[in-house]
Amino acid sequence: MSLLRRVWEFVFISVPVRFPSDFSVNQSIERLRAKTKRTIFSALFRQAAVGPVSESKVRLQRVIPWFGNSFKPIFVGAFTLSQRRVVLEGRFTNFPAVKVFVCMWFAIVLTIAAIFLVEVLRQMGQRGVSHLPVGLLMLLTPIAFLCFGLGLVRGSWWLSRRDIPYLTAVIEAALRDTPRPGRLS
């Protein structure tokens, strides 16, 4: 596995999941739609699982009134047939816009770090090693911004750590003929 892929997986958590259904594809879609809302405006006063549900696209997020977190986990998946059984396959991950934003953030910070590094090396060539402490201090700024970005993504995921069990319970309640004990019905 490449270093870049490992960094990607460390920054953007992705949890693959499979939800077998006790119903046909159409029944599964209708049951999941019945347990979820279509827009965030329909969940202004009560928490709900919100998002589109179709055979080829299921994208659900937990909406909590008066609390927003763009970095929270969402479920993205689709209904498939596996061994003559309907299965909702997907993963818990971040919004695509969050991934784009964070990648841009890291790219800008790494570019600034490279510029600072070139300047530190240039100054060292002109003035000697005596300016090394100032140069290294200058490099700490982009490192701090990288840490801040990583902390924002991971910390926000942690703040929404109950979203995955909530969405799992909603999906399982819709796709199972008999609810599991201790789960949302």
HUTAMO-V541618 format. One record per backbone hydrogen bond with DSSP energy under -0.5 kcal/mol. CO is the residue of the C=O (numbers start at 1). NH is the residue of the N-H. Records with the same first field share a line. If there is no record, write none. Layout:
# HUTAMO-V541618
CO: NH + NH
This chain:
# HUTAMO-V541618
2: 6
3: 7
4: 8
5: 9
6: 10
7: 11
8: 12
11: 13
14: 16
15: 92
17: 90
18: 20
19: 88
24: 28
25: 29
26: 30
27: 31
28: 32
29: 33
30: 34
31: 35
32: 36
33: 36
37: 51
39: 42
40: 43
41: 44
48: 50 + 63
49: 37
50: 61
52: 59
55: 79
57: 54
58: 77
60: 75
61: 50 + 63
62: 64
63: 48 + 65
64: 67
67: 64
69: 72
70: 95
74: 76 + 93
75: 60
76: 91
77: 58
78: 89
80: 82 + 87
82: 85
85: 82
86: 21
87: 80 + 89
88: 19
89: 78
90: 17
91: 76 + 93
92: 15
93: 74
95: 99
96: 100
97: 101
98: 102
99: 103
100: 104
101: 105
102: 106
103: 107
104: 108
105: 109
106: 110
107: 111
108: 112
109: 113
110: 114
111: 115
112: 116
113: 117
114: 118
115: 119
116: 120
117: 121
118: 122
119: 123
120: 124
121: 125
122: 126
123: 127
124: 128
128: 131
129: 132
131: 135
132: 136
133: 137
134: 138
135: 139
136: 140
137: 140 + 141
138: 141 + 142
139: 143
140: 144
141: 145
142: 146
143: 147
144: 148
145: 149
146: 150
147: 151
148: 152
149: 153
150: 154
151: 155
152: 156
153: 157
154: 158
155: 159
156: 160
158: 161
160: 163
161: 165
162: 166
163: 167
164: 168
165: 169
166: 170
167: 171
168: 172
169: 173
170: 174
171: 175
172: 176
175: 22
180: 183
